[in-house]
Amino acid sequence: MTNIDSIIKIRKKLHQNPELSGNEKLTSKNIFDIISRFNPSEIIRDIAGYGIAFVFDSSTPGRCVLLRCELDALPINEENDFEYKSKNQNCSHSCGHDGHMAIMVGLASQIQKKPPFSGKIILFFQPSEETGKGAKLAIKDNKLENLKPDFVFALHNIPKYEKNKIIIREGTFTCASKGMIIKLLGKTSHAAEPEKGINPALATSRIIEELISLSTNKETAMNFTLITIVHVLLGEIAFGTSAGYAEIRATFRASENEDLDLLWKFAEKQIFEIAYAENLKVEISGTEYFPAIENDNHANEYILNAAIENNFEIQMELEPFRWSEDFAQLTNRYKGAMFGMGAGTNCRNLHDSKYDFPDDIIESGIKMFSSIYQQILANSKFI
């Protein structure tokens, strides 16, 4: 069995040196230095930026299984006080990507000791997950496409679930989301003569109210939808000036990709109508798009069998998780699935400034991935 103590040390080193999306240079180098020792058949670097793939090829025809984890951290200032807390201001592994990488390191160690008997295994360390750019760019990158994976898998730790519980969801695993940027362009004037300008304050208020109400309006979608206002800007801090510009940023979320599109179009219509009524020009743009993860039924069967084989408690989730994950770009391209692993009922929520990945689920993650790929490589006739 893998030396878990050494893997935990690696996890803590990764935790202490987080890097934001698109800037994972040191993280990628550290992973390269570590996994190179396990003698992969091929190492492919600079995928979608600092992404890196380690190929363990049996040299015997068979299935190709890609297992993916994330390199990047979040722009959150860590508030923990343990020895290995983040060294970088306003940057921390508050989503557990350090733990996901540690699981892959442990898996690579096991693969070296017991190489695949057919086909090949790819361990893919993906950049820029948090911004929704990494997986999309990786798909466009021929370095990954040329590997032609038959199946792709990923896990995510889930706080508030019992440790090591395996969470499986048929169909949509995580919701689709997209950020909307609304710019309202009016005209400034003296604050004593607001009638000589066009102040977007009232339109801003009406748009915010309309967006919030759309979340529960079942005329726009039958399934789960949510719009969250994340930032509002109106004019400048100048008491002598009536504002002439406003900006609203909101995150749109839906359990189905089609519902997200429908919600977006409905919101656009309402925004343009409000802006027109207030004699304002309006610009609307989108950012950080994450499709919904749609789990493949066959891939889910492998996850379920792996959980049973390792005697892990299983929970079949009834609803999709509200958060988003750009692994959806990979499951849109290849057969695959994501599953959850309980991080503990007392674990801080994801993106909490005091979150820390629970080291005692690392070994379970290794066992799950190991059982999944061994099933697939043993069942070469399965399509």
C-alpha positions as CSV (number, residue, x, y, z in Angstrom):
1,M,0.0,0.0,0.0
2,T,1.1,3.6,-0.7
3,N,2.9,5.4,2.1
4,I,0.1,7.7,3.2
5,D,2.3,9.7,5.6
6,S,4.5,10.8,2.7
7,I,1.5,11.6,0.5
8,I,0.1,13.8,3.4
9,K,3.4,15.7,3.5
10,I,3.1,16.3,-0.2
11,R,-0.5,17.5,0.3
12,K,0.6,20.0,2.9
13,K,3.4,21.3,0.8
14,L,0.9,21.9,-2.1
15,H,-1.5,23.5,0.4
16,Q,1.3,25.9,1.6
17,N,2.1,27.0,-2.0
18,P,-1.1,27.7,-3.8
19,E,-1.4,29.4,-7.2
20,L,-4.3,31.0,-8.9
21,S,-5.9,29.8,-12.2
22,G,-3.5,30.3,-15.1
23,N,-0.5,30.8,-12.9
24,E,0.1,27.2,-11.6
25,K,3.8,27.2,-12.7
26,L,5.4,26.1,-9.4
27,T,2.5,23.6,-8.7
28,S,3.0,22.0,-12.1
29,K,6.8,21.8,-11.6
30,N,6.3,20.2,-8.1
31,I,3.9,17.6,-9.5
32,F,6.3,16.9,-12.4
33,D,9.2,16.3,-10.0
34,I,7.2,14.0,-7.8
35,I,5.4,11.8,-10.4
36,S,8.4,11.6,-12.7
37,R,9.9,9.3,-10.0
38,F,7.2,6.8,-10.7
39,N,8.4,6.1,-14.3
40,P,5.4,7.0,-16.4
41,S,5.7,6.0,-20.1
42,E,5.2,9.5,-21.3
43,I,4.9,13.0,-19.8
44,I,3.0,15.7,-21.7
45,R,3.5,19.2,-20.4
46,D,2.0,22.7,-21.1
47,I,-1.6,21.5,-21.7
48,A,-3.9,24.5,-21.7
49,G,-1.2,26.4,-19.9
50,Y,0.5,24.6,-17.0
51,G,-1.5,21.4,-17.3
52,I,0.4,18.1,-17.3
53,A,-0.5,14.5,-18.2
54,F,1.3,11.4,-17.1
55,V,0.7,8.4,-19.3
56,F,1.2,4.8,-18.0
57,D,1.1,2.6,-21.0
58,S,1.0,-1.2,-20.9
59,S,2.1,-1.4,-24.6
60,T,-0.8,-3.9,-24.9
61,P,-4.0,-2.9,-26.8
62,G,-6.9,-2.0,-24.5
63,R,-8.9,0.8,-23.0
64,C,-7.6,4.3,-22.2
65,V,-8.8,5.7,-18.9
66,L,-8.1,9.4,-18.0
67,L,-8.3,10.4,-14.3
68,R,-8.3,14.1,-13.7
69,C,-7.6,16.5,-10.8
70,E,-7.1,20.3,-10.6
71,L,-3.9,22.4,-10.1
72,D,-5.4,25.8,-9.2
73,A,-6.3,27.5,-5.9
74,L,-8.8,30.3,-5.1
75,P,-8.4,34.1,-4.5
76,I,-9.3,33.6,-0.8
77,N,-7.1,34.7,2.1
78,E,-6.7,31.7,4.4
79,E,-7.6,32.3,8.0
80,N,-6.2,29.1,9.5
81,D,-3.2,29.2,11.8
82,F,-1.6,25.7,11.3
83,E,2.0,25.4,10.3
84,Y,1.3,24.6,6.6
85,K,-1.2,27.5,6.0
86,S,-0.9,29.3,2.7
87,K,2.2,31.4,2.2
88,N,0.5,33.5,-0.4
89,Q,-1.7,36.4,0.4
90,N,-5.2,36.2,-1.0
91,C,-4.6,32.7,-2.4
92,S,-5.5,29.4,-0.8
93,H,-6.6,25.8,-1.6
94,S,-10.1,26.4,-0.1
95,C,-11.7,23.9,-2.5
96,G,-9.4,20.9,-1.8
97,H,-7.5,20.7,-5.0
98,D,-4.4,20.1,-3.0
99,G,-6.1,16.9,-1.7
100,H,-7.2,15.9,-5.1
101,M,-3.7,16.2,-6.4
102,A,-2.4,14.2,-3.4
103,I,-4.8,11.3,-4.3
104,M,-3.3,11.3,-7.8
105,V,0.2,11.2,-6.4
106,G,-0.7,8.2,-4.3
107,L,-2.3,6.6,-7.3
108,A,0.8,7.1,-9.4
109,S,2.9,5.3,-6.8
110,Q,0.5,2.4,-6.9
111,I,0.5,2.2,-10.7
112,Q,4.3,2.0,-10.6
113,K,4.2,-1.0,-8.3
114,K,1.4,-2.6,-10.3
115,P,1.5,-1.4,-13.9
116,P,-1.6,-1.8,-16.1
117,F,-1.8,-5.2,-17.8
118,S,-3.6,-3.7,-20.9
119,G,-4.4,-0.3,-22.3
120,K,-3.2,2.8,-20.6
121,I,-3.9,5.2,-17.7
122,I,-3.6,8.9,-17.9
123,L,-3.3,11.1,-14.8
124,F,-4.2,14.6,-15.9
125,F,-3.5,17.6,-13.7
126,Q,-5.6,20.3,-15.1
127,P,-5.1,24.1,-14.8
128,S,-7.7,26.9,-14.4
129,E,-10.7,24.9,-13.2
130,E,-11.9,27.7,-11.0
131,T,-12.4,30.1,-13.9
132,G,-14.0,27.5,-16.2
133,K,-11.2,27.8,-18.8
134,G,-8.9,24.9,-18.2
135,A,-10.9,21.9,-19.4
136,K,-12.2,23.8,-22.5
137,L,-8.7,24.8,-23.6
138,A,-7.4,21.3,-22.8
139,I,-10.0,19.8,-25.2
140,K,-8.9,22.2,-28.0
141,D,-5.3,21.2,-27.3
142,N,-4.2,18.3,-29.5
143,K,-1.9,17.0,-26.8
144,L,-4.9,15.7,-24.9
145,E,-7.1,14.9,-27.8
146,N,-4.4,12.7,-29.3
147,L,-4.5,10.4,-26.2
148,K,-8.1,9.4,-27.2
149,P,-9.4,8.5,-23.8
150,D,-12.3,6.0,-23.7
151,F,-13.4,7.1,-20.3
152,V,-12.8,10.1,-18.0
153,F,-13.3,10.3,-14.3
154,A,-12.9,12.8,-11.5
155,L,-13.9,13.1,-7.8
156,H,-14.6,16.0,-5.6
157,N,-14.6,16.1,-1.8
158,I,-17.9,17.1,-0.4
159,P,-18.1,18.6,3.1
160,K,-21.0,17.9,5.5
161,Y,-21.2,14.2,4.3
162,E,-19.6,11.5,6.4
163,K,-16.0,10.8,5.6
164,N,-15.4,8.3,2.8
165,K,-19.0,8.1,1.8
166,I,-19.2,7.8,-2.0
167,I,-21.8,10.1,-3.5
168,I,-23.2,9.1,-6.9
169,R,-25.7,10.9,-9.0
170,E,-27.3,9.7,-12.2
171,G,-27.6,12.3,-14.9
172,T,-26.7,15.8,-13.9
173,F,-24.0,15.8,-11.1
174,T,-23.3,19.6,-10.9
175,C,-25.3,22.6,-12.2
176,A,-24.4,24.7,-15.2
177,S,-23.5,28.3,-14.4
178,K,-22.5,31.5,-16.2
179,G,-21.6,35.0,-15.1
180,M,-23.5,38.0,-16.6
181,I,-22.0,41.5,-16.7
182,I,-24.6,44.3,-17.3
183,K,-23.4,47.8,-18.1
184,L,-25.9,50.6,-18.0
185,L,-24.7,53.8,-19.8
186,G,-26.5,57.1,-19.0
187,K,-25.3,60.6,-18.6
188,T,-23.7,62.4,-15.6
189,S,-24.9,65.7,-14.3
190,H,-24.6,67.9,-11.3
191,A,-26.2,66.3,-8.2
192,A,-28.2,69.5,-7.8
193,E,-29.6,69.1,-11.3
194,P,-30.2,65.4,-11.8
195,E,-32.9,66.1,-14.4
196,K,-30.1,67.2,-16.8
197,G,-28.5,63.8,-16.7
198,I,-29.6,60.2,-17.0
199,N,-29.0,58.4,-13.7
200,P,-29.2,54.6,-13.9
201,A,-30.0,54.2,-10.2
202,L,-33.7,53.3,-10.7
203,A,-33.0,50.9,-13.5
204,T,-30.3,49.2,-11.4
205,S,-32.7,48.7,-8.6
206,R,-35.4,47.4,-11.0
207,I,-33.0,45.0,-12.8
208,I,-31.7,43.5,-9.5
209,E,-35.3,43.0,-8.3
210,E,-36.2,41.4,-11.6
211,L,-33.2,39.0,-11.7
212,I,-33.9,37.8,-8.1
213,S,-37.6,37.2,-9.0
214,L,-36.6,35.2,-12.1
215,S,-35.0,32.5,-9.9
216,T,-38.4,31.3,-8.7
217,N,-40.4,32.0,-11.9
218,K,-41.3,28.7,-13.3
219,E,-42.3,30.3,-16.6
220,T,-38.6,30.5,-17.4
221,A,-37.7,26.9,-16.4
222,M,-39.3,23.8,-14.9
223,N,-36.1,22.6,-13.1
224,F,-33.8,24.3,-10.6
225,T,-32.6,27.8,-11.5
226,L,-30.9,30.5,-9.4
227,I,-29.6,34.0,-10.1
228,T,-27.2,35.5,-7.5
229,I,-26.2,39.1,-7.5
230,V,-22.5,39.2,-6.8
231,H,-21.4,42.8,-7.5
232,V,-23.1,46.2,-8.1
233,L,-21.4,49.5,-9.0
234,L,-23.2,52.8,-9.4
235,G,-21.4,56.0,-10.3
236,E,-18.5,57.3,-8.3
237,I,-18.1,58.5,-4.7
238,A,-18.7,62.1,-5.5
239,F,-21.5,63.8,-3.7
240,G,-21.7,66.6,-6.3
241,T,-22.3,64.3,-9.2
242,S,-25.4,62.4,-10.3
243,A,-24.3,59.0,-11.6
244,G,-24.2,58.2,-15.3
245,Y,-22.9,54.6,-15.2
246,A,-23.8,51.4,-13.4
247,E,-22.7,47.9,-13.6
248,I,-24.3,44.7,-12.2
249,R,-22.7,41.3,-12.1
250,A,-24.8,38.2,-11.4
251,T,-24.2,34.4,-11.6
252,F,-26.9,32.4,-13.4
253,R,-27.2,28.8,-12.4
254,A,-29.4,25.9,-13.6
255,S,-29.6,22.1,-13.3
256,E,-30.0,21.8,-17.1
257,N,-27.9,23.4,-19.8
258,E,-31.1,24.2,-21.7
259,D,-32.6,25.9,-18.7
260,L,-29.6,28.1,-18.3
261,D,-29.9,29.3,-21.9
262,L,-33.6,29.9,-21.4
263,L,-33.1,31.9,-18.2
264,W,-30.3,33.9,-19.8
265,K,-32.5,34.9,-22.8
266,F,-35.4,35.8,-20.6
267,A,-33.3,38.0,-18.4
268,E,-31.7,39.8,-21.4
269,K,-35.2,40.6,-22.6
270,Q,-36.2,42.1,-19.3
271,I,-33.0,44.1,-18.9
272,F,-33.3,45.7,-22.3
273,E,-36.9,46.6,-21.6
274,I,-36.0,48.3,-18.3
275,A,-33.0,50.1,-19.8
276,Y,-35.1,51.3,-22.8
277,A,-37.8,52.7,-20.4
278,E,-35.1,54.6,-18.5
279,N,-33.5,56.0,-21.7
280,L,-30.3,54.1,-21.0
281,K,-27.9,52.2,-23.3
282,V,-27.1,48.7,-22.1
283,E,-24.3,46.2,-22.8
284,I,-24.6,42.6,-21.7
285,S,-21.8,40.0,-21.8
286,G,-21.1,36.6,-20.3
287,T,-18.1,35.1,-18.5
288,E,-16.9,32.0,-16.7
289,Y,-19.3,29.5,-18.3
290,F,-19.5,26.0,-16.8
291,P,-21.8,23.5,-18.5
292,A,-23.6,20.9,-16.3
293,I,-21.8,17.7,-15.7
294,E,-23.8,14.9,-17.2
295,N,-22.7,11.5,-15.9
296,D,-22.6,8.6,-18.3
297,N,-24.6,5.6,-17.0
298,H,-21.8,3.1,-17.8
299,A,-19.2,5.2,-16.1
300,N,-21.4,5.5,-13.0
301,E,-21.7,1.7,-12.9
302,Y,-17.9,1.5,-12.6
303,I,-18.0,4.0,-9.7
304,L,-20.7,2.1,-8.0
305,N,-18.8,-1.2,-8.4
306,A,-15.6,0.4,-7.0
307,A,-17.5,1.6,-3.9
308,I,-19.0,-1.8,-3.3
309,E,-15.6,-3.5,-3.9
310,N,-14.0,-1.3,-1.2
311,N,-16.9,-1.6,1.2
312,F,-17.6,2.2,1.2
313,E,-21.0,3.5,2.2
314,I,-22.9,4.8,-0.9
315,Q,-25.3,7.6,-1.2
316,M,-27.4,8.0,-4.4
317,E,-27.9,11.8,-4.6
318,L,-31.5,12.9,-5.5
319,E,-30.6,16.4,-6.7
320,P,-27.6,17.8,-8.6
321,F,-25.1,19.8,-6.6
322,R,-25.6,23.6,-7.1
323,W,-22.0,24.4,-7.6
324,S,-20.3,24.1,-11.0
325,E,-17.2,22.3,-12.3
326,D,-15.5,22.5,-15.6
327,F,-15.0,18.7,-15.8
328,A,-18.3,19.0,-17.6
329,Q,-16.3,20.0,-20.7
330,L,-14.6,16.6,-20.6
331,T,-17.8,14.6,-20.0
332,N,-19.3,16.5,-23.0
333,R,-16.5,15.1,-25.1
334,Y,-15.9,11.7,-23.6
335,K,-17.8,9.1,-21.7
336,G,-17.2,9.8,-18.0
337,A,-18.5,10.7,-14.6
338,M,-17.7,12.6,-11.5
339,F,-18.4,11.3,-8.0
340,G,-18.3,12.8,-4.6
341,M,-16.4,11.7,-1.5
342,G,-17.6,12.7,1.9
343,A,-15.1,15.1,3.6
344,G,-16.7,14.9,7.1
345,T,-19.8,16.4,8.8
346,N,-17.6,18.8,10.6
347,C,-15.5,19.9,7.6
348,R,-15.8,23.5,6.6
349,N,-17.7,24.3,3.4
350,L,-15.9,24.6,0.1
351,H,-14.5,28.1,-0.5
352,D,-14.6,28.9,3.2
353,S,-11.5,30.8,4.4
354,K,-10.9,28.2,7.1
355,Y,-11.4,25.1,4.9
356,D,-8.7,22.4,4.9
357,F,-8.8,19.1,3.0
358,P,-9.2,16.1,5.4
359,D,-6.1,13.9,4.9
360,D,-7.9,10.7,6.1
361,I,-9.9,10.4,2.9
362,I,-6.8,10.4,0.6
363,E,-6.4,6.6,0.8
364,S,-10.1,6.1,0.0
365,G,-9.7,8.3,-3.1
366,I,-6.7,6.2,-4.2
367,K,-8.7,3.0,-3.8
368,M,-11.7,4.3,-5.7
369,F,-9.7,5.4,-8.7
370,S,-7.6,2.2,-8.7
371,S,-10.7,0.0,-8.7
372,I,-12.4,2.1,-11.4
373,Y,-9.5,1.8,-13.9
374,Q,-8.8,-1.8,-13.2
375,Q,-12.4,-2.8,-13.9
376,I,-12.3,-1.0,-17.3
377,L,-9.0,-2.4,-18.4
378,A,-10.1,-5.9,-17.4
379,N,-13.3,-5.5,-19.4
380,S,-11.8,-4.6,-22.8
381,K,-14.9,-5.7,-24.7
382,F,-17.1,-3.2,-23.0
383,I,-18.2,-0.2,-25.0
